[in-house]
């Protein structure tokens, strides 16, 4: 299905998700001192109002991640087979963009260690962008998940989804730390929850009133949770740096918010070529705007230029301005890449797909008994 024919409501919230992710990466990850001497430390509690607002922006990307997983899960549940060309395109795009960034960095005179170069040559293996790596593995395994889901009846699927939710969004979540290596399991958790409601929860999915109530309530709860954590962290040392741990992709409030938001936009069918095209650039924007070399070597200088000269009162506005620059620049670069290098990437991916399919067919033919052969 061409991207221009997709429901633009869903594509719009995917754009919203990417904007949140870009906004998150405009916030300094390392301690950052402003011109007035105040220091912002990402993921920790603070008693400065502007820093509280910035902490919301710093966690925005995790909201975007959950929205993106929910949207992808809904459509992957209808997928009957694995697209080798899509996997190859994703892997090649990550590799090529990584190499382009490395070339630019080297051309600017930066010296890179041998290990850093190896990481750029194998960006997916070393998780230079953790979400893309987990998403590729998630996509590779989704046909297996679908096979399992098809074999389960309503009760069994409900139990499986409830077990995953309990493990990821109750037990792991209660620890107050980022899921770490359990991130992939959190992807699977969301996938099975979406699967259950898509197959057996149509009354819920189609209830506009219920979804509005839950969507608004979860948004309010999210804000209340962050404010409560910030306040508690000022009183309890253990909670001082637990802010991001409680609002990561396994946060039950974010999952409810993302699913109900998806249900609401899925009820309205409309089409916009511009919206759908911009949404089709999502993964490219994701890869381009936060390359690890750019984040480590260039971005700190941008922070000094855009944020280091302002005081506490203008910190939020400066981050919003920087995020707007990142997003606009990434869209332009993604568009240029789409109509140049990616054309060749897709042709190569199609050839890889054909080669893999030939190998699969040969394997299948060898397993089939020949005519006249004893069985």
ZAZA-893480 format. One line per field, with one value per residue (C-alpha): chain; residue in one letter; x, y negated, z. Coordinates in steps of 0.1 Angstrom, whole numbers, plus 2048, in hexadecimal, padded with zeros to 3 digits. Layout:
N
chain = A;...;
res = a;...;
c1 = X;...;
c2 = Y;...;
c3 = Z;...;
This chain:
375
chain = A;A;A;A;A;A;A;A;A;A;A;A;A;A;A;A;A;A;A;A;A;A;A;A;A;A;A;A;A;A;A;A;A;A;A;A;A;A;A;A;A;A;A;A;A;A;A;A;A;A;A;A;A;A;A;A;A;A;A;A;A;A;A;A;A;A;A;A;A;A;A;A;A;A;A;A;A;A;A;A;A;A;A;A;A;A;A;A;A;A;A;A;A;A;A;A;A;A;A;A;A;A;A;A;A;A;A;A;A;A;A;A;A;A;A;A;A;A;A;A;A;A;A;A;A;A;A;A;A;A;A;A;A;A;A;A;A;A;A;A;A;A;A;A;A;A;A;A;A;A;A;A;A;A;A;A;A;A;A;A;A;A;A;A;A;A;A;A;A;A;A;A;A;A;A;A;A;A;A;A;A;A;A;A;A;A;A;A;A;A;A;A;A;A;A;A;A;A;A;A;A;A;A;A;A;A;A;A;A;A;A;A;A;A;A;A;A;A;A;A;A;A;A;A;A;A;A;A;A;A;A;A;A;A;A;A;A;A;A;A;A;A;A;A;A;A;A;A;A;A;A;A;A;A;A;A;A;A;A;A;A;A;A;A;A;A;A;A;A;A;A;A;A;A;A;A;A;A;A;A;A;A;A;A;A;A;A;A;A;A;A;A;A;A;A;A;A;A;A;A;A;A;A;A;A;A;A;A;A;A;A;A;A;A;A;A;A;A;A;A;A;A;A;A;A;A;A;A;A;A;A;A;A;A;A;A;A;A;A;A;A;A;A;A;A;A;A;A;A;A;A;A;A;A;A;A;A;A;A;A;A;A;A;A;A;A;A;A;A;A;A;A;A;A;A;
res = x;x;x;x;x;x;x;x;x;x;x;x;x;x;x;x;x;x;x;x;x;x;x;x;x;x;x;x;x;x;x;x;x;x;x;x;x;x;x;x;x;x;x;x;x;x;x;x;x;x;x;x;x;x;x;x;x;x;x;x;x;x;x;x;x;x;x;x;x;x;x;x;x;x;x;x;x;x;x;x;x;x;x;x;x;x;x;x;x;x;x;x;x;x;x;x;x;x;x;x;x;x;x;x;x;x;x;x;x;x;x;x;x;x;x;x;x;x;x;x;x;x;x;x;x;x;x;x;x;x;x;x;x;x;x;x;x;x;x;x;x;x;x;x;x;x;x;x;x;x;x;x;x;x;x;x;x;x;x;x;x;x;x;x;x;x;x;x;x;x;x;x;x;x;x;x;x;x;x;x;x;x;x;x;x;x;x;x;x;x;x;x;x;x;x;x;x;x;x;x;x;x;x;x;x;x;x;x;x;x;x;x;x;x;x;x;x;x;x;x;x;x;x;x;x;x;x;x;x;x;x;x;x;x;x;x;x;x;x;x;x;x;x;x;x;x;x;x;x;x;x;x;x;x;x;x;x;x;x;x;x;x;x;x;x;x;x;x;x;x;x;x;x;x;x;x;x;x;x;x;x;x;x;x;x;x;x;x;x;x;x;x;x;x;x;x;x;x;x;x;x;x;x;x;x;x;x;x;x;x;x;x;x;x;x;x;x;x;x;x;x;x;x;x;x;x;x;x;x;x;x;x;x;x;x;x;x;x;x;x;x;x;x;x;x;x;x;x;x;x;x;x;x;x;x;x;x;x;x;x;x;x;x;x;x;x;x;x;x;x;x;x;x;x;x;
c1 = 800;80E;814;7FD;7DF;7E3;7CD;7DC;7D0;7E7;803;7FE;804;823;830;826;83A;859;855;855;874;887;87B;88A;8AC;8AD;8B0;8D4;8DA;8F9;8F9;8F6;8FE;8EC;8F9;8EB;8FD;8E0;8E7;8CD;8D1;8BB;8A6;8A9;892;894;884;887;866;878;88C;86C;85E;87F;87D;85B;86B;888;86F;85A;86D;862;83E;846;856;837;820;836;837;811;80C;824;815;7F2;7FD;817;7FB;7ED;80E;810;834;855;861;886;888;87A;893;8B0;8A5;8A4;8C6;8D6;8C8;8D5;8F7;8FA;8EF;907;923;91A;91B;93C;94A;93E;94D;96E;96E;969;98A;97D;992;97F;98A;98B;96E;959;95F;954;935;92D;932;91B;902;8E6;8FB;908;8E6;8F2;8CD;8BD;899;8A2;8B6;899;880;893;894;86F;866;87A;867;844;839;842;82D;810;812;810;7F3;7DF;7E2;7D5;7B1;7A3;7A9;7CC;7D6;7C8;7DC;7FC;7F7;7EF;80E;825;814;818;83C;846;82F;82A;848;864;853;852;878;879;895;896;88E;8B2;8B5;890;887;880;868;857;851;842;82D;81D;819;805;7EF;7E7;7E1;7C7;7B4;7B5;7A8;790;78C;779;75E;77A;78D;76E;761;769;75D;771;791;78E;78A;7A7;7BD;7B7;7B9;7DA;7E9;7DF;7ED;80E;812;808;820;83D;835;831;852;863;855;85C;880;887;87E;88A;8AD;8A4;88C;8A4;8AF;891;87D;884;882;85D;853;865;855;848;834;80F;802;815;808;7E4;7E9;7F8;7DE;7C1;7D0;7D4;7B0;7A3;7B6;7AE;789;78D;797;7A7;7C4;7DF;7FC;812;80B;810;830;83E;835;847;867;863;87F;897;890;896;8B7;8C4;8BB;8CE;8EC;903;921;90D;8FF;922;937;921;902;914;921;8FE;8F2;90D;902;8DC;8D7;8F7;8F1;8CE;8C1;8A9;88A;893;89F;87F;87B;89F;89A;87A;88C;8A9;890;87F;8A1;8A8;887;887;8AB;8A4;885;89A;8B6;89E;88D;8AE;8B8;897;89A;8BF;8D1;8B2;8A8;8C7;8C2;89F;8AB;8C7;8AD;896;8B4;8BB;897;897;8B7;8AA;889;89C;8AF;88F;87F;89C;89B;876;87A;894;87C;860;860;867;84E;851;865;85A;84A;
c2 = 800;7DE;7C6;7AC;7C4;7C9;7BA;798;797;7B4;7A5;784;793;7A4;782;776;793;789;765;770;785;768;751;76A;769;743;746;74A;76D;764;74A;727;706;6E7;6C3;6BB;6D8;6F0;714;72B;750;765;780;772;75F;739;71C;704;700;6FC;71B;72E;724;72E;750;756;74E;766;782;77A;792;7B0;7A6;7A4;7C7;7D7;7C6;7D2;7F6;7F6;7E9;803;81F;819;81C;838;84D;84F;859;87D;87E;86D;853;859;83A;825;833;82F;80B;802;812;802;7E0;7E2;7ED;7D3;7B6;7C1;7C1;79F;790;7A0;792;76F;772;77D;762;748;754;769;787;7A7;7C6;7E8;7F4;7D5;7DC;800;7F4;7DE;7FB;811;7F8;811;82A;810;7FF;7DC;7D5;7EE;7EA;7F2;811;81F;815;829;848;842;841;860;874;867;883;89B;887;886;8AC;8B0;897;8A9;8CA;8BB;8B7;898;8A4;8B1;891;87D;890;88C;867;863;877;861;842;84D;856;836;81B;826;839;82A;808;809;80A;7E6;7EC;7EC;80F;813;835;83A;81F;839;84B;82A;828;84B;841;824;83B;855;83B;82B;84D;856;836;837;85B;85B;837;827;819;807;7FC;7EE;7DC;7B7;7AC;7C7;7C0;79B;7A0;7B8;7A3;783;795;7A6;784;774;791;78F;76A;772;78F;77A;75D;776;787;765;75B;77D;77D;75C;76E;792;798;7B9;7A8;78B;79B;7B2;799;7A9;7CD;7C8;7B8;7D0;7E6;7FF;7E4;7F0;7CC;7C6;7E6;7DE;7BA;7C7;7E2;7CB;7AF;7C8;7D4;7B1;7A7;7C9;7C2;7A4;7AD;791;78D;773;77A;761;770;794;78A;779;798;7AE;79C;7A5;7BF;7AA;78C;7A2;7AF;78D;775;788;799;7A4;792;772;775;77B;762;747;745;738;71B;714;714;6FB;6E4;6E7;6EF;6E4;6BF;6BF;6BE;6D4;6C0;6C6;6EA;6FA;6E2;6E9;70E;70B;6F5;70F;72B;718;715;73A;744;72D;736;75B;759;748;761;77E;771;76D;790;79E;792;79A;7B5;7C7;7CE;7E3;7F2;7FE;80D;820;82B;838;84D;85A;863;877;889;892;89F;8B4;8C4;8CA;8DA;8F1;8FC;903;916;92D;936;93F;964;968;979;99F;99C;9B3;9A1;
c3 = 800;7F6;812;801;806;82B;846;84C;870;879;864;876;898;88B;881;8A4;8B2;89E;8A8;8CD;8C7;8B6;8D3;8EC;8DB;8DC;902;90F;91B;930;94C;93C;94C;941;93F;961;972;975;96B;95A;960;949;95A;97D;993;997;9A9;98C;978;956;95C;965;943;932;943;932;911;919;91D;8FF;8E9;8FD;8F7;8D2;8D3;8E2;8C9;8AD;8BA;8BE;89A;88C;8A0;893;86E;874;882;85F;850;843;83A;83F;826;821;80C;828;841;829;822;847;84E;82F;837;85B;84E;832;847;862;849;83B;85E;864;844;84D;870;862;848;864;873;890;89A;89F;8B2;8A1;8B6;8AD;888;88D;89E;880;868;87C;88A;88E;8A1;8BA;8BE;8B3;8B4;8CC;8BF;89B;8A5;8BB;8A0;885;89C;8A5;880;878;892;88D;876;892;8AA;892;88E;8B4;8B6;89B;8AF;8CF;8D8;8E9;90C;906;8F3;90F;928;913;90F;934;93E;928;934;959;954;940;94C;970;97D;967;969;98F;990;984;96B;945;937;929;917;91E;905;8EB;902;907;8E1;8E3;900;8ED;8CE;8E0;8F2;8D1;8C1;8DC;8D8;8B2;8B2;8CF;8DC;8BF;8D7;8EA;8CA;8BB;8DA;8D4;8F6;909;8F6;8FB;920;923;90C;91F;941;938;92C;94D;960;94D;957;97B;97C;971;989;9A5;99D;99B;9BD;9CD;9BF;9D2;9F2;9EC;9E0;9CF;9B7;9AE;98D;986;971;94F;95D;966;944;92C;911;92C;93E;93F;93D;91C;90E;916;908;8E8;8E1;8E8;8D3;8B7;8BA;8B8;898;889;88B;874;850;83B;823;81E;807;819;83B;82E;81D;83B;850;837;840;865;868;853;869;887;87A;86D;889;8A5;897;8B3;8A6;8A1;8C4;8D4;8C0;8B0;8C5;8E5;8D1;8C4;8E8;8F1;8D5;8D8;8FD;90F;90A;919;93D;94E;941;91D;91F;913;8F5;8EB;8EB;8D7;8BD;8BB;8B7;89B;889;88E;881;862;85A;85E;847;82C;82F;82F;810;7FE;809;7FE;7DB;7D6;7EA;7F5;7D1;7CE;7F0;7E7;7C6;7D9;7F3;7D8;7CA;7ED;7F1;7D0;7D9;7FB;7EC;7D3;7EF;802;7E4;7DE;802;7FF;7DF;7EE;80A;7F2;7E6;7C1;7AA;7AD;7CD;7E9;806;
